[in-house]
Amino acid sequence: MSHAYRLLAAGRRPLGLVGCVLVAGAVAGFLGGYAGLDEPRSAPAALASAPDPDPAPAPAWFEDAQGARLFAMQPNAFGAAPAFHHARRQATGPGRIEQLAFGSPDPGSPHLRLSLFRAGDDAGASVSFWLEMARRAGEAGLSLERAAAVPDVAPTRLGAFHVGALRVRGAEGARTCLGFRHEASAPLLVISGLGCMDAGERETRDALVCALEGLAIADRSADPAAAAFFARARSRAPECRARVANVAPERRR
């Protein structure tokens, strides 16, 4: 037998019992590690048993699309009928906000935006006059640019309103309006909004007072306390000094 053949034969010699055990162990370890790559690792017990995060809080207000109108307004210098009506109701209480709008907030058009907040037993903390005016302007798609330093008082048969001149800006340009607010305590009722006309401040104020005195309850049975408030207002002498046409007359052709 040649030397090369003897070396080849020696290379094919059986491994023996110990060698087989070592080789089998190495192969099993390799296959076990490879299989572990495909198996998902289980999450730690603390994470697996962690509770779900708290759900989002329920909204404080919701749309009251089906509710009947609680308030109504007579035709006035800002329009013959509301061009917009919207109502929201408090989710956990009796509070309700009703909004009416006449005309367009764009320059060149009379515009009246009215918000009536009928609170329950507690109206909550009152915000500043100008902060509330910024909110009313934002609801109309307007930004508040500047305002008078201190609002003054305009008497109406509904009660005294705080009134202040302000400058607002929208997509079509800027205009001057009057912001107004009245807070009644019996019942808890907050009336606020904006009145805008292409006229002087005195003319706009007169038109605003006349419009506010045309505000009334639409459904007396729905809110007897508010109905009594407007009944008392009707018994007082009106403060409306200007006779304003409801709708501009059409030009004859």
C-alpha positions, 0 to 999 in steps of 0.5 A, a space after each residue: 500500500 502506498 504512503 498516499 493511500 495510507 494517509 487517505 485511509 487514516 483520514 476516513 477512520 471512524 470518530 469513535 463514541 466521544 467524537 460522535 457525541 461532540 459532533 452531535 452536540 455541536 450540530 444540535 446547538 447550531 440548529 437550536 440557535 437557528 430555529 430561535 431566529 424564527 420564533 418570536 420572543 415572548 414579552 416580559 411578564 410586566 409588559 404583557 400584563 400592562 393595562 391598556 391606556 386610558 381612553 380619550 376623555 369624552 367631549 364637554 359639548 356635543 352638537 344639538 342638531 335635533 333640538 328646537 330653537 330656544 331663541 328667536 330674533 326679529 328682522 333688523 338692520 343686519 338682515 331679515 332672517 338668520 343666515 346661520 343657526 347652530 346649537 351645542 349642549 353640555 354633555 354633563 349638565 344643562 348648559 346650552 349655547 345657541 348661535 345666530 348670525 345675520 348677513 356676512 362677515 365680509 366688508 360691505 355687508 351688515 353682519 350680526 353674530 350672536 351667542 346665547 349661553 344658557 347656563 345651568 346652576 353655575 355659569 362657571 368663571 367669567 372670561 374677560 370681555 376682549 377674550 370673549 370678543 376674540 372667541 366670537 370673532 374666531 367663530 366667524 372666521 375673523 381675527 381680532 386686530 385691535 380693540 378699544 381700551 375699555 368697553 362702555 355701557 349701552 342700555 337696552 330693555 334686556 339690561 345693560 350691555 358692555 359695548 366696545 369698538 374693535 377691528 377684525 380681519 377676514 379673508 376679504 379684508 378688515 372692518 370695524 365692528 362693535 363687540 357686546 356682552 350682557 350677563 344676566 343672573 336670573 336666569 343665568 344667561 350670557 348674550 354676546 357677539 359682534 355687530 358690523 356695519 359700514 356706518 359710523 359707530 353711533 349708527 351701528 350702536 343704534 342698530 345693534 340696540 334695536 336688534 338686541 331688543 328684538 330678541 325673544 324666547 321661541 319656546 316658552 315651555 322649553 325654558 320657563 325661567 328664560 321666558 320670564 326674563 324676556 317677559 320682564 324685558 318686554 314690560 320695560 320701555 325700549 331703548 331703541 332710538 333709531 328707526 332702521 329699515 329691516 330690508 333695503 328697498 329694491 331700486 326701481 328699474 
